[in-house]
Amino acid sequence: MRFGINRKQGLAVALGLTLGLAASAGSARLAKAAQPAAAPGACGDWSAYRTFVERFVQADGRVIDYSTPTQQTTSEGQSYGLFFALVANDRATFDRLLNWTRANLAANQFDPQNLRLPAWLWGRKADGSYGVLDPNSASDSDLWIAYDLLQAGRLWHEPAYTQLGQALAARIVRDETTSLPGVGPMLLPGPQGFRDGGVTRLNPSYLPLPVLRALAHELPGGPWAKLAESAYKLVKTTSPQGFAADWAAWQNGQFVVDPKNGDIGSYDAIRVYLWAGLASPADPLAKPWLAALGGMRAKVEQNGYPPEKVSSTNGTASGEGPLSYWGALAPYFKALGDAHGLGLARTHLAALDAGVPGREPVYYDRVLGLFGTGFVDGRYRFDESGRLVPGWRNACD
């Protein structure tokens, strides 16, 4: 399953999705979009985004993690790429990412009336051919894709995006949620493989508060508002020392240490701090969510860097986190009002943008860097309802 990926080597990025617009229009769009185009002029040029597209996104809309032997693409990568394209007001890239996802991860079954959850992993097979490597879906990617579509429908005034986002959200509820007694609705990491006997495995980094709020706003009849409350309970309970864990579990009526991966927080968990930092200060859960994650701030203040790995139960830390961690932590420090931590993050992110001579860019570094710098530089934010507020909205509308 996807927890087997080494994020330090750069989690595979797959940016695809598709609306099911007319095939002829899609073909023309792919040809037209061979060169990525960020928002020009007054809308602002996002050079880091353009570099990401040029380096990691094929002309057909596939995001590739070159650091992996399978040259893999993940639904996560596709979902993040869609988000960045929306922030950049780059509809051509958004559409080609969507179209590739539809054709390759969802077997062309990605329309409101005929929708399957996209496979999470695609790449080179043992026989040298390319295709789906694992048909299971990843719920965090599905959440982000649904969010991207709903926000694109609103911001670009395109009902087809909205309808597809609504259909995907409904499928997530049906196939990727469960109910925990005494807690409420909870997101499963995927439809298959995460419930074994009395143990339900969970991933705290799969539950961004702004995304859940936006789904609740757009789809008030769904479980999304209650799911946000459940997600907070998960993070708070499984972070007793202020450090998030990569994985957790539910057993015998309570949250417990994950029996497979233990209590370590590392390449998955770093996103928990990112999502907390991105939440609107006006959200009633934003402050308590940040307060539950205070251990990372204290550790960075003590050592001058974030640990690569840390025990969520006792706070024992080891290693130094890579540059990607600073991308995730920049919004976290900003939300906490920690000028020193934010200054450290900015310094390290400047090094990330400059690149390391002789070293190829790493997908996960670049993804978290775009999330972090895009936010602290004011290219986007989320409002109290989780809706995306991109910088181009005021400049270009």
One Martini backbone bead per residue (centre of mass of N, CA, C, O) as a GRO file, in nm:
protein
  397
    1MET     BB    1   0.103   0.031   0.000
    2ARG     BB    2   0.156   0.371   0.039
    3PHE     BB    3   0.329   0.333   0.312
    4GLY     BB    4   0.591   0.217   0.147
    5ILE     BB    5   0.692   0.489   0.090
    6ASN     BB    6   0.976   0.693   0.042
    7ARG     BB    7   0.973   1.028   0.093
    8LYS     BB    8   1.275   1.104   0.067
    9GLN     BB    9   1.270   1.008  -0.244
   10GLY     BB   10   0.994   1.092  -0.350
   11LEU     BB   11   0.690   1.108  -0.396
   12ALA     BB   12   0.471   1.028  -0.610
   13VAL     BB   13   0.342   1.221  -0.885
   14ALA     BB   14  -0.003   1.277  -0.959
   15LEU     BB   15  -0.190   1.505  -1.176
   16GLY     BB   16  -0.482   1.395  -1.238
   17LEU     BB   17  -0.764   1.470  -1.442
   18THR     BB   18  -1.118   1.465  -1.545
   19LEU     BB   19  -1.416   1.582  -1.697
   20GLY     BB   20  -1.529   1.496  -1.978
   21LEU     BB   21  -1.469   1.634  -2.213
   22ALA     BB   22  -1.440   1.657  -2.516
   23ALA     BB   23  -1.220   1.486  -2.704
   24SER     BB   24  -1.137   1.705  -2.906
   25ALA     BB   25  -1.079   1.920  -2.695
   26GLY     BB   26  -0.866   1.757  -2.541
   27SER     BB   27  -0.659   1.731  -2.772
   28ALA     BB   28  -0.619   2.032  -2.814
   29ARG     BB   29  -0.526   2.091  -2.526
   30LEU     BB   30  -0.272   1.918  -2.523
   31ALA     BB   31  -0.128   2.067  -2.748
   32LYS     BB   32  -0.144   2.353  -2.622
   33ALA     BB   33  -0.006   2.239  -2.331
   34ALA     BB   34   0.300   2.175  -2.372
   35GLN     BB   35   0.327   2.455  -2.238
   36PRO     BB   36   0.355   2.603  -1.954
   37ALA     BB   37   0.114   2.839  -1.788
   38ALA     BB   38   0.120   3.102  -1.609
   39ALA     BB   39   0.023   3.371  -1.471
   40PRO     BB   40   0.019   3.678  -1.604
   41GLY     BB   41   0.124   3.964  -1.503
   42ALA     BB   42  -0.088   4.072  -1.264
   43CYS     BB   43  -0.110   3.767  -1.159
   44GLY     BB   44   0.164   3.647  -1.158
   45ASP     BB   45   0.479   3.494  -1.132
   46TRP     BB   46   0.547   3.139  -1.069
   47SER     BB   47   0.842   2.998  -1.083
   48ALA     BB   48   0.820   2.739  -0.910
   49TYR     BB   49   0.587   2.623  -1.070
   50ARG     BB   50   0.714   2.614  -1.349
   51THR     BB   51   0.942   2.426  -1.266
   52PHE     BB   52   0.765   2.191  -1.184
   53VAL     BB   53   0.629   2.142  -1.453
   54GLU     BB   54   0.888   2.105  -1.624
   55ARG     BB   55   1.005   1.862  -1.444
   56PHE     BB   56   0.722   1.671  -1.362
   57VAL     BB   57   0.539   1.742  -1.620
   58GLN     BB   58   0.392   1.622  -1.868
   59ALA     BB   59   0.225   1.702  -2.155
   60ASP     BB   60  -0.021   1.492  -2.068
   61GLY     BB   61  -0.035   1.515  -1.724
   62ARG     BB   62   0.208   1.371  -1.591
   63VAL     BB   63   0.338   1.289  -1.281
   64ILE     BB   64   0.686   1.249  -1.191
   65ASP     BB   65   0.896   1.016  -1.012
   66TYR     BB   66   1.236   0.982  -1.076
   67SER     BB   67   1.345   0.830  -0.802
   68THR     BB   68   1.198   0.583  -0.912
   69PRO     BB   69   1.208   0.282  -1.075
   70THR     BB   70   0.894   0.323  -1.192
   71GLN     BB   71   0.823   0.608  -1.259
   72GLN     BB   72   0.607   0.729  -1.076
   73THR     BB   73   0.253   0.772  -1.015
   74THR     BB   74   0.025   0.966  -0.821
   75SER     BB   75  -0.266   1.083  -0.695
   76GLU     BB   76  -0.134   1.290  -0.518
   77GLY     BB   77   0.022   1.442  -0.734
   78GLN     BB   78  -0.224   1.518  -0.898
   79SER     BB   79  -0.372   1.680  -0.676
   80TYR     BB   80  -0.151   1.892  -0.630
   81GLY     BB   81  -0.130   1.995  -0.919
   82LEU     BB   82  -0.416   2.104  -0.934
   83PHE     BB   83  -0.384   2.310  -0.712
   84PHE     BB   84  -0.149   2.475  -0.832
   85ALA     BB   85  -0.298   2.551  -1.095
   86LEU     BB   86  -0.515   2.715  -0.952
   87VAL     BB   87  -0.329   2.917  -0.810
   88ALA     BB   88  -0.201   2.997  -1.110
   89ASN     BB   89  -0.424   3.010  -1.331
   90ASP     BB   90  -0.388   2.708  -1.491
   91ARG     BB   91  -0.604   2.553  -1.691
   92ALA     BB   92  -0.444   2.379  -1.888
   93THR     BB   93  -0.301   2.207  -1.674
   94PHE     BB   94  -0.544   2.112  -1.523
   95ASP     BB   95  -0.672   1.954  -1.762
   96ARG     BB   96  -0.436   1.757  -1.822
   97LEU     BB   97  -0.436   1.628  -1.545
   98LEU     BB   98  -0.727   1.534  -1.551
   99ASN     BB   99  -0.710   1.362  -1.811
  100TRP     BB  100  -0.496   1.163  -1.715
  101THR     BB  101  -0.644   1.054  -1.471
  102ARG     BB  102  -0.890   0.948  -1.610
  103ALA     BB  103  -0.745   0.750  -1.816
  104ASN     BB  104  -0.528   0.602  -1.599
  105LEU     BB  105  -0.673   0.588  -1.298
  106ALA     BB  106  -1.002   0.556  -1.417
  107ALA     BB  107  -1.061   0.422  -1.696
  108ASN     BB  108  -1.271   0.644  -1.803
  109GLN     BB  109  -1.425   0.664  -1.500
  110PHE     BB  110  -1.490   1.022  -1.474
  111ASP     BB  111  -1.805   1.076  -1.411
  112PRO     BB  112  -2.092   1.155  -1.257
  113GLN     BB  113  -2.232   0.873  -1.380
  114ASN     BB  114  -1.914   0.742  -1.396
  115LEU     BB  115  -1.744   0.655  -1.102
  116ARG     BB  116  -1.407   0.607  -1.005
  117LEU     BB  117  -1.158   0.552  -0.814
  118PRO     BB  118  -0.842   0.628  -0.820
  119ALA     BB  119  -0.556   0.510  -0.861
  120TRP     BB  120  -0.254   0.551  -0.676
  121LEU     BB  121  -0.069   0.363  -0.881
  122TRP     BB  122   0.176   0.441  -1.143
  123GLY     BB  123   0.382   0.254  -1.390
  124ARG     BB  124   0.646   0.047  -1.414
  125LYS     BB  125   0.669  -0.267  -1.506
  126ALA     BB  126   0.835  -0.566  -1.525
  127ASP     BB  127   0.786  -0.569  -1.858
  128GLY     BB  128   0.796  -0.233  -1.925
  129SER     BB  129   0.530  -0.146  -1.886
  130TYR     BB  130   0.245   0.071  -1.844
  131GLY     BB  131   0.057   0.121  -1.528
  132VAL     BB  132  -0.118  -0.012  -1.293
  133LEU     BB  133   0.005  -0.113  -0.963
  134ASP     BB  134  -0.249  -0.003  -0.780
  135PRO     BB  135  -0.603   0.003  -0.745
  136ASN     BB  136  -0.605   0.145  -0.506
  137SER     BB  137  -0.702   0.405  -0.310
  138ALA     BB  138  -0.652   0.750  -0.195
  139SER     BB  139  -0.817   0.960   0.015
  140ASP     BB  140  -0.651   1.220   0.009
  141SER     BB  141  -0.653   1.255  -0.295
  142ASP     BB  142  -0.958   1.255  -0.329
  143LEU     BB  143  -1.011   1.504  -0.162
  144TRP     BB  144  -0.838   1.701  -0.329
  145ILE     BB  145  -0.983   1.661  -0.597
  146ALA     BB  146  -1.259   1.751  -0.505
  147TYR     BB  147  -1.169   2.028  -0.418
  148ASP     BB  148  -1.049   2.130  -0.683
  149LEU     BB  149  -1.314   2.111  -0.843
  150LEU     BB  150  -1.494   2.295  -0.670
  151GLN     BB  151  -1.308   2.546  -0.693
  152ALA     BB  152  -1.296   2.561  -1.000
  153GLY     BB  153  -1.597   2.601  -1.044
  154ARG     BB  154  -1.607   2.871  -0.892
  155LEU     BB  155  -1.358   3.038  -1.016
  156TRP     BB  156  -1.427   2.941  -1.336
  157HIS     BB  157  -1.724   2.889  -1.402
  158GLU     BB  158  -1.759   2.545  -1.393
  159PRO     BB  159  -1.992   2.300  -1.364
  160ALA     BB  160  -1.835   2.038  -1.435
  161TYR     BB  161  -1.651   2.041  -1.195
  162THR     BB  162  -1.864   2.040  -0.973
  163GLN     BB  163  -2.003   1.773  -1.045
  164LEU     BB  164  -1.751   1.595  -1.010
  165GLY     BB  165  -1.689   1.670  -0.716
  166GLN     BB  166  -1.955   1.565  -0.598
  167ALA     BB  167  -1.926   1.270  -0.693
  168LEU     BB  168  -1.660   1.211  -0.545
  169ALA     BB  169  -1.754   1.273  -0.257
  170ALA     BB  170  -1.971   1.051  -0.252
  171ARG     BB  171  -1.769   0.815  -0.292
  172ILE     BB  172  -1.605   0.860  -0.038
  173VAL     BB  173  -1.830   0.810   0.162
  174ARG     BB  174  -1.894   0.519   0.067
  175ASP     BB  175  -1.570   0.392   0.053
  176GLU     BB  176  -1.387   0.598   0.283
  177THR     BB  177  -1.581   0.553   0.532
  178THR     BB  178  -1.646   0.563   0.884
  179SER     BB  179  -1.748   0.457   1.221
  180LEU     BB  180  -1.672   0.574   1.547
  181PRO     BB  181  -1.736   0.506   1.852
  182GLY     BB  182  -1.766   0.823   2.010
  183VAL     BB  183  -1.673   1.004   1.751
  184GLY     BB  184  -1.735   0.923   1.437
  185PRO     BB  185  -1.644   1.008   1.153
  186MET     BB  186  -1.403   0.839   0.924
  187LEU     BB  187  -1.111   0.818   0.744
  188LEU     BB  188  -0.998   0.610   0.521
  189PRO     BB  189  -0.716   0.547   0.333
  190GLY     BB  190  -0.900   0.315   0.201
  191PRO     BB  191  -1.103   0.063   0.091
  192GLN     BB  192  -0.845  -0.128   0.124
  193GLY     BB  193  -0.654  -0.270   0.407
  194PHE     BB  194  -0.759  -0.111   0.706
  195ARG     BB  195  -0.928  -0.372   0.806
  196ASP     BB  196  -0.850  -0.590   1.096
  197GLY     BB  197  -1.076  -0.682   1.261
  198GLY     BB  198  -1.029  -0.459   1.540
  199VAL     BB  199  -0.853  -0.293   1.325
  200THR     BB  200  -0.802   0.060   1.242
  201ARG     BB  201  -0.637   0.232   1.008
  202LEU     BB  202  -0.463   0.555   1.022
  203ASN     BB  203  -0.418   0.903   0.881
  204PRO     BB  204  -0.355   1.225   0.984
  205SER     BB  205  -0.257   1.349   0.690
  206TYR     BB  206  -0.558   1.306   0.542
  207LEU     BB  207  -0.686   1.579   0.723
  208PRO     BB  208  -0.761   1.867   0.606
  209LEU     BB  209  -0.934   2.121   0.728
  210PRO     BB  210  -1.005   2.301   0.478
  211VAL     BB  211  -1.123   2.069   0.309
  212LEU     BB  212  -1.351   1.988   0.503
  213ARG     BB  213  -1.490   2.264   0.511
  214ALA     BB  214  -1.555   2.288   0.208
  215LEU     BB  215  -1.730   2.035   0.190
  216ALA     BB  216  -1.935   2.134   0.399
  217HIS     BB  217  -2.021   2.385   0.236
  218GLU     BB  218  -2.098   2.237  -0.041
  219LEU     BB  219  -2.195   1.960   0.148
  220PRO     BB  220  -2.412   1.969   0.407
  221GLY     BB  221  -2.517   1.655   0.397
  222GLY     BB  222  -2.260   1.561   0.501
  223PRO     BB  223  -1.978   1.450   0.720
  224TRP     BB  224  -1.760   1.686   0.732
  225ALA     BB  225  -1.791   1.839   1.000
  226LYS     BB  226  -1.759   1.583   1.179
  227LEU     BB  227  -1.485   1.499   1.060
  228ALA     BB  228  -1.326   1.735   1.174
  229GLU     BB  229  -1.366   1.656   1.469
  230SER     BB  230  -1.241   1.373   1.445
  231ALA     BB  231  -0.961   1.465   1.348
  232TYR     BB  232  -0.887   1.621   1.600
  233LYS     BB  233  -0.901   1.381   1.794
  234LEU     BB  234  -0.680   1.220   1.659
  235VAL     BB  235  -0.447   1.422   1.686
  236LYS     BB  236  -0.460   1.478   1.991
  237THR     BB  237  -0.440   1.178   2.096
  238THR     BB  238  -0.169   1.103   1.904
  239SER     BB  239  -0.016   1.386   2.046
  240PRO     BB  240   0.108   1.401   2.356
  241GLN     BB  241   0.395   1.569   2.263
  242GLY     BB  242   0.328   1.736   1.984
  243PHE     BB  243   0.341   1.480   1.782
  244ALA     BB  244   0.300   1.344   1.489
  245ALA     BB  245   0.185   1.063   1.319
  246ASP     BB  246   0.177   0.870   1.048
  247TRP     BB  247   0.028   0.648   1.226
  248ALA     BB  248  -0.280   0.489   1.328
  249ALA     BB  249  -0.540   0.358   1.557
  250TRP     BB  250  -0.836   0.148   1.608
  251GLN     BB  251  -0.907   0.004   1.940
  252ASN     BB  252  -1.121  -0.070   2.173
  253GLY     BB  253  -1.241   0.239   2.164
  254GLN     BB  254  -0.947   0.354   2.062
  255PHE     BB  255  -0.665   0.526   2.027
  256VAL     BB  256  -0.363   0.394   1.876
  257VAL     BB  257  -0.094   0.246   1.801
  258ASP     BB  258   0.043   0.137   1.527
  259PRO     BB  259   0.105  -0.200   1.453
  260LYS     BB  260   0.299  -0.149   1.199
  261ASN     BB  261   0.458   0.159   1.240
  262GLY     BB  262   0.393   0.293   1.494
  263ASP     BB  263   0.500   0.622   1.648
  264ILE     BB  264   0.611   0.752   1.398
  265GLY     BB  265   0.725   1.074   1.278
  266SER     BB  266   0.746   1.201   0.933
  267TYR     BB  267   0.666   1.216   0.599
  268ASP     BB  268   0.366   1.232   0.668
  269ALA     BB  269   0.337   1.412   0.934
  270ILE     BB  270   0.440   1.690   0.828
  271ARG     BB  271   0.150   1.765   0.712
  272VAL     BB  272  -0.001   1.831   0.973
  273TYR     BB  273   0.136   2.108   1.013
  274LEU     BB  274   0.056   2.231   0.747
  275TRP     BB  275  -0.254   2.220   0.770
  276ALA     BB  276  -0.267   2.385   1.032
  277GLY     BB  277  -0.134   2.646   0.905
  278LEU     BB  278  -0.362   2.688   0.672
  279ALA     BB  279  -0.571   2.757   0.852
  280SER     BB  280  -0.803   2.953   0.951
  281PRO     BB  281  -0.819   3.157   1.228
  282ALA     BB  282  -1.149   3.144   1.225
  283ASP     BB  283  -1.133   2.864   1.295
  284PRO     BB  284  -1.225   2.685   1.576
  285LEU     BB  285  -0.983   2.456   1.526
  286ALA     BB  286  -0.707   2.595   1.478
  287LYS     BB  287  -0.588   2.647   1.761
  288PRO     BB  288  -0.610   2.360   1.891
  289TRP     BB  289  -0.451   2.217   1.670
  290LEU     BB  290  -0.185   2.366   1.716
  291ALA     BB  291  -0.159   2.299   2.022
  292ALA     BB  292  -0.125   1.981   1.964
  293LEU     BB  293   0.169   2.072   1.793
  294GLY     BB  294   0.413   2.197   1.985
  295GLY     BB  295   0.670   2.014   1.964
  296MET     BB  296   0.804   2.118   1.701
  297ARG     BB  297   0.867   2.403   1.789
  298ALA     BB  298   1.049   2.326   2.028
  299LYS     BB  299   1.259   2.159   1.868
  300VAL     BB  300   1.354   2.385   1.677
  301GLU     BB  301   1.441   2.582   1.899
  302GLN     BB  302   1.655   2.387   2.020
  303ASN     BB  303   1.812   2.284   1.731
  304GLY     BB  304   1.735   2.436   1.436
  305TYR     BB  305   1.564   2.170   1.360
  306PRO     BB  306   1.395   1.918   1.222
  307PRO     BB  307   1.311   1.610   1.267
  308GLU     BB  308   1.288   1.327   1.089
  309LYS     BB  309   1.229   1.166   1.363
  310VAL     BB  310   0.946   1.089   1.590
  311SER     BB  311   0.803   1.027   1.889
  312SER     BB  312   0.469   1.055   1.984
  313THR     BB  313   0.495   0.940   2.292
  314ASN     BB  314   0.811   1.069   2.387
  315GLY     BB  315   0.993   1.263   2.177
  316THR     BB  316   1.197   1.107   2.032
  317ALA     BB  317   1.479   1.200   1.833
  318SER     BB  318   1.593   1.191   1.476
  319GLY     BB  319   1.759   1.359   1.284
  320GLU     BB  320   1.733   1.555   0.976
  321GLY     BB  321   1.535   1.724   0.802
  322PRO     BB  322   1.447   1.808   0.509
  323LEU     BB  323   1.348   2.063   0.308
  324SER     BB  324   1.046   1.984   0.305
  325TYR     BB  325   0.986   2.052   0.601
  326TRP     BB  326   1.000   2.362   0.570
  327GLY     BB  327   0.753   2.384   0.389
  328ALA     BB  328   0.552   2.275   0.605
  329LEU     BB  329   0.642   2.485   0.849
  330ALA     BB  330   0.591   2.775   0.760
  331PRO     BB  331   0.280   2.800   0.823
  332TYR     BB  332   0.305   2.713   1.117
  333PHE     BB  333   0.477   2.952   1.213
  334LYS     BB  334   0.288   3.172   1.117
  335ALA     BB  335   0.039   3.087   1.288
  336LEU     BB  336   0.215   3.113   1.566
  337GLY     BB  337   0.408   3.372   1.549
  338ASP     BB  338   0.702   3.256   1.453
  339ALA     BB  339   0.964   3.431   1.342
  340HIS     BB  340   1.206   3.244   1.370
  341GLY     BB  341   1.096   2.993   1.228
  342LEU     BB  342   1.024   3.138   0.963
  343GLY     BB  343   1.311   3.230   0.899
  344LEU     BB  344   1.432   2.950   0.870
  345ALA     BB  345   1.245   2.855   0.646
  346ARG     BB  346   1.318   3.067   0.434
  347THR     BB  347   1.615   2.998   0.410
  348HIS     BB  348   1.574   2.699   0.316
  349LEU     BB  349   1.387   2.764   0.072
  350ALA     BB  350   1.598   2.920  -0.088
  351ALA     BB  351   1.775   2.670  -0.129
  352LEU     BB  352   1.567   2.508  -0.283
  353ASP     BB  353   1.533   2.705  -0.523
  354ALA     BB  354   1.839   2.697  -0.606
  355GLY     BB  355   1.965   2.440  -0.546
  356VAL     BB  356   2.174   2.152  -0.602
  357PRO     BB  357   2.460   2.080  -0.717
  358GLY     BB  358   2.414   1.769  -0.879
  359ARG     BB  359   2.103   1.774  -0.790
  360GLU     BB  360   1.810   1.650  -0.816
  361PRO     BB  361   1.504   1.713  -0.795
  362VAL     BB  362   1.256   1.664  -0.545
  363TYR     BB  363   0.934   1.615  -0.525
  364TYR     BB  364   0.862   1.657  -0.221
  365ASP     BB  365   1.011   1.918  -0.187
  366ARG     BB  366   0.849   2.080  -0.404
  367VAL     BB  367   0.568   2.047  -0.294
  368LEU     BB  368   0.609   2.167  -0.007
  369GLY     BB  369   0.730   2.430  -0.111
  370LEU     BB  370   0.473   2.531  -0.254
  371PHE     BB  371   0.290   2.537  -0.015
  372GLY     BB  372   0.463   2.724   0.166
  373THR     BB  373   0.543   2.970  -0.016
  374GLY     BB  374   0.265   3.032  -0.130
  375PHE     BB  375   0.150   3.116   0.145
  376VAL     BB  376   0.365   3.322   0.272
  377ASP     BB  377   0.347   3.497  -0.013
  378GLY     BB  378   0.022   3.518  -0.093
  379ARG     BB  379  -0.106   3.319  -0.322
  380TYR     BB  380  -0.268   3.186  -0.076
  381ARG     BB  381  -0.584   3.095   0.088
  382PHE     BB  382  -0.811   3.027   0.356
  383ASP     BB  383  -1.112   3.031   0.463
  384GLU     BB  384  -1.341   2.949   0.702
  385SER     BB  385  -1.474   2.747   0.468
  386GLY     BB  386  -1.209   2.653   0.283
  387ARG     BB  387  -1.181   2.847   0.067
  388LEU     BB  388  -1.020   2.952  -0.202
  389VAL     BB  389  -0.769   3.232  -0.206
  390PRO     BB  390  -0.635   3.365  -0.463
  391GLY     BB  391  -0.431   3.613  -0.575
  392TRP     BB  392  -0.573   3.646  -0.867
  393ARG     BB  393  -0.862   3.729  -0.802
  394ASN     BB  394  -0.814   4.040  -0.764
  395ALA     BB  395  -0.620   4.100  -1.013
  396CYS     BB  396  -0.824   3.954  -1.250
  397ASP     BB  397  -1.145   4.020  -1.198
   0.00000   0.00000   0.00000
